[in-house]
Amino acid sequence: MAIISLAGVDIDVWEGGSGPPLLFLHGAGGFRPGPAYLDLIGKHRRIIAPSHPGWGLSGLTDWMTRPDDIAHLYLELLDRLGIPQLDIVGTSFGGWVAAELATMQPQRVRRLVLVAPAGVKTGSREELDIPDMFATPAADIEKMLYVEPEKFRPDPAKMTDEELRIMLRNRESFALFAWEPYLHNPKLPHRLHRVTCPTLFLRGAHDGLISAAYTERYAALLPNARTVTLPNAAHVPQMEQPEAFCETVLSFLNSEG
């Protein structure tokens, strides 16, 4: 990992793999190297995975309060790395950041994969599109995230003090960026028509946070998008079904048209 200073913010950036560049934007839980999906994608792509401001070892400044602020920062990161165009994979909260980025410089994104993304309000004002994660018991959240939560539940007793600090800091930063308005940018739906690159919306069949109906309504806001649902997975398919996830993503990235 390397620390890169952008607009006065120190960003922790992990790179791995080889091949054409791919920007990977993590979800609310943060990024860590090691999961199988990174190795599988890394056989075919050079992965650039920054930790969002306030997550991991990345810094945070007072002027950064919304996901579009993060997107602007990542455009500067691509400038610094000298990458004129690349593929982007964004998961959950990171999918929201990826969508914001793609509306800002559409020509910079060759292909876009949004994995169970948040970011837009598609239902009525009286109901939430996405369950309130800040008011739902942790045990219920786990069931929304994973088909088998026990396989992925962190054990604080086995974590270092630094790992615990990062986990709590990640949660705090997620609340800062996602709370008001809750998990969406009211302006984003009016900008998504600018994203003309081929776009894949990917979700797990058992996702308890991002519904199939929400995903379809979100995808309809982009002119060149389609949706795929992976079986035997919930909100984090890259962790639960890494082989199927990577096969689906790489097939899309490598396809023509």
HELIX and SHEET records of a PDB file:
HELIX    1   1 ALA A   36  GLY A   42  1                                   7    
HELIX    2   2 PRO A   67  LEU A   81  1                                  15    
HELIX    3   3 PHE A   93  MET A  104  1                                  12    
HELIX    4   4 PRO A  106  ARG A  108  5                                   3    
HELIX    5   5 ALA A  138  LEU A  145  1                                   8    
HELIX    6   6 PRO A  149  LYS A  151  5                                   3    
HELIX    7   7 PRO A  156  LYS A  158  5                                   3    
HELIX    8   8 ASP A  161  ALA A  178  1                                  18    
HELIX    9   9 LEU A  188  HIS A  190  5                                   3    
HELIX   10  10 LEU A  192  ARG A  194  5                                   3    
HELIX   11  11 ALA A  212  ALA A  219  1                                   8    
HELIX   12  12 PRO A  237  GLU A  240  1                                   4    
HELIX   13  13 PRO A  242  ASN A  254  1                                  13    
SHEET    1   A 8 ALA A   2  LEU A   6  0                                        
SHEET    2   A 8 VAL A   9  GLY A  17 -1                                        
SHEET    3   A 8 ARG A  46  PRO A  50 -1                                        
SHEET    4   A 8 PRO A  21  LEU A  25  1                                        
SHEET    5   A 8 LEU A  86  THR A  91  1                                        
SHEET    6   A 8 VAL A 109  VAL A 115  1                                        
SHEET    7   A 8 THR A 199  GLY A 204  1                                        
SHEET    8   A 8 ALA A 225  LEU A 230  1                                        
END                                                                             
